[in-house]
Amino acid sequence: MSPDRALDGRRIGELLSSELTAREDGPLSSLSVVDVVPDAEPSVDGTFAYGVAYDDERVASVYLQKDRIRVEFNDSTTSVRTAAESTSLRVRPRSNPPGLLVFVPDGAGVKRVLGVFEAIAV
């Protein structure tokens, strides 16, 4: 295992936040990180760290767990679900309120989950 492979939930959450805020063009440039909790610490059940908004509407929430992050998408339309299922990340539906959960276990998974955000932003 590579020593610089991000396996800590806090670090994975930071990587995703950086990827989302660094975009100056393309579909991801319309997304913003909102409602940041700077001192959020990973927990077994997941601690809310920040939201992700598209055109000032929250489209996802990011939760820090000990060894991963959980991204809760508010959108479970076919395009978002198809994008999530094509990532090779663990995906499951959320029933109340309806949505989609995507689990990101490491830093490499951050790049894969960006495709789900792109499905929302197009």
N, C-alpha and C positions, 0 to 999 in steps of 0.2 A: 504494500500500500504506500502511495506517495505521501511524504510527510506534509506537503502543502495542500493536500486534498481537504477541502472544507467539509468537516463532518459535524460541526457544532451548530445548533440551531440559530444561535445569535449571529454567527459569521455568515451562514447561508442567507439569513434575512438581510444582512448588510449588503451582501453581493447582489441580491435581487433589487434592493432599493437603488443601488448604484447603477445597475443596468437600466432601470426604468428612468432615472433622472438624468442620465448622461446623453440621452437621445435628443438630437437637435433637428433631425429630419426623419421622414418615414412615418409609418403608422404609430409607432411607440412614442413619438414626440408629443402626441396629444394626451398622453397619460401623465399623471402627477401623483406623487406620494403625499398623502394627507394624514392629519390626525396622528402624527408620530408620537410614540411614547418612548422618549430617549433612554429611559432606565429599565425598559422591559427586559425581564430575565426569562430564559426558557423554563418551561415546566412540563410535567408529564401530560397534562391535559391541554397545554398550549396557552400561551400568554399573548394577548393582542399586542402587536408591535406597531402596525400602521395600516392605513387603508390605501387603496389605489383608486384614483378617480379618472374618469374620461369625460371631458367637457363638463367639469364640475359636478358630476354625479358619481357616487361611489359605486365601483363595479366589482371590487374584491377587497378582502381583508386578509392580512397576513398574521399568522400566529406562530410564535416560537415554541418549539418543543426541544427536548434535550438533544436529540440527534437528527433533527430535520425541521422543516417548516411545513405548515399546512396553509395552503392558499384556498380561501373560501370565495368562490366566484358567485356573484348574485345572478348570473346569467347561465341558464342551462339549455339554451337553444341548440339546435342540431349542429350549427357551425362551431360553436364553442365546445360542445361535447366531442365532436369529431376531432377537433384540434387537440383536445386534452388526451383523448384515447390514442392519438398517433404519437404521443411523446415518449412512450415506454415508462412513464411515471405511474404510480398507483393513483387511480381515479375512482371516485365513488359519488353517487348522487347524494344531495342533501335534501331532506324532505320538508323541513319546516324552519325557515321559509325555503321554498324551492331554490336550488342552486347546485353547485358542483364543487366537490372537494378534490384538490390535487395535492399530493404529498411530494415534497422535494427533499430527497435524502442527502444531497451533497451539492457542492458548488457546480459540478457539471450539469446537474439537473436544472439549475437556474437558466441556462441557455435554452433548455428544452421547453420550460414553462413559458418563455417569452412568446412562443408561437400561439399559446392560448390567449395571451393579452393582445396579440396582433389580430386574432379572430374577432375580438371585441371592438378593436379600434378601426376596423375597415368598414 
